[in-house]
Amino acid sequence: MNIIQKIREMKREMTVWRQRLHAEPELAFDERKTARFLRRQLQTFGMDEIHGMAKTGIVAVLHGKDGPATPENGKKAIMLRADMDALPIHEDSGVGHVSRTPGVHHACGHDGHMAMLLGAAKYLAGNKDFDGTVYFVFQPAEEHIGGAKEMIKEGIFSKFKIDEVYGMHNFPNLPLGMMATGEGPMLAGNDDYKVVFKGKGGHSARPEEATDLAAAASEAILAIKAMLKAEVPKDEPATVSVCALNSTGIANNVLPDSISFNGSIRSFDPALHQKLKTKLTDILQAAADKYGAGMELEFQNGYPVLVNSKDETKFALDVAKETVGDKHVMSSVPRTLGVEDFAFFLEKKPGNFIALGTGPTDGSKAPDIHSAKYDFNDAALPIGASYWVNLVKKALPRSAANNNNPPAPPAAGKPNAPGV
């Protein structure tokens, strides 16, 4: 692997950052300690600007030696993104830096994503051998809420001149150092849903006086499973999941007055997605009607399909090969039903989302993301940070003429923005 030597020497520092972030996880739009820590680090690196956005998000701006990219000078600006939030899971990893917040766990590796982007920011701030502007975006609320969408609403692409966007995610089911991406659809679109069956509760000794909500929910779940087999083609990735099942009654002699469950619809085909959504609604209503129950259904957090653009994906693959070697890069990846709100950014700008393997190299299996036993593999930190640095230098190369010129003065009327 062609890991940058100075990045390799930063591994211990990045590990300290990562493990501190891991020990202090925060949920979506509440990443306040996380944001303060990130901002302090970025300020010490000497970023040209640091802006706050979307409650707890951060946009750190770094210009090359010859000044910022502007519409007038034609220089390019690229955005690199790391997500910030943790998951509502009680950690059971057994690591020394275990979460100090009960019920909250960096089970998706966002702590590692932040540490890798911080490492790249520190290196590039001290080695500005590029021409243009880099936006280091630390995005809140990736898990189920769509912080990327909020950053777009607040004008990230109108306030900042961003030409291309790049994202990365760790994959513990790929060997350490393997990188994978592909042109076109890569991750699914989704709609989360929650259904509540309501009725009359009562004593288990007199079931005839209560609404049989357990039967309604059970029949609905079985019908959803049957519907999937009937409606989803074998070669088309799609699913309707049934996840948490909750009830207002937990005793063995109480018939509840409310039972709920939630899940998500995930697919790549818009027509199939809408069909599954309609069929799910019909199934739930039929179950409620059969048992005389009320039914409330809510859809939320719809993410689009993540689609990598052609030229930027070819470019990202070239950078990956330069970083980890041709044999460690997969240039054609199968569509998977994972979802990512980086898809919102890719709807607005060309770019690429790439997977970085963080699993064992001996073929054994590590705990998957979203597992209570998961912990980010710190051996991946210098690999991811080197990829980011190589991408910036390749995307924003300095011309031979610029290499002999002194740095341009700061643009008039655009003072350095303090951390907010």
Summary of the structure (lengths in Angstrom):
residues: 420
radius of gyration: 24.0
end to end distance: 38.0
largest distance: 88.8
contacts: 1450
relative contact order: 0.21
helix: 35%
strand: 25%
